Amino acid sequence: MIGFGLGFAASALSLLSGNTISINGTAIGGWTGVWVVTFACGLGGFLFGAIWALVFRAIAIASGR
């Protein structure tokens, strides 16, 4: 949820300041760009959390609880 919030805030403020969002050299204008960045940041946050959950689970299993 934090990834979605940060992605939306950063891209919406960028849009409101008049910037065009560019991903890999492709300009994505308007609210479509905002939602693309929001989704990308949300997915990144999810993957970050999932990896750390696996790391902590592996540590718990290795320590024998």
Secondary structure as UniProt FT lines:
FT   HELIX           2..16
FT   TURN            17..18
FT   STRAND          21..23
FT   TURN            24..25
FT   STRAND          26..28
FT   HELIX           30..63
//
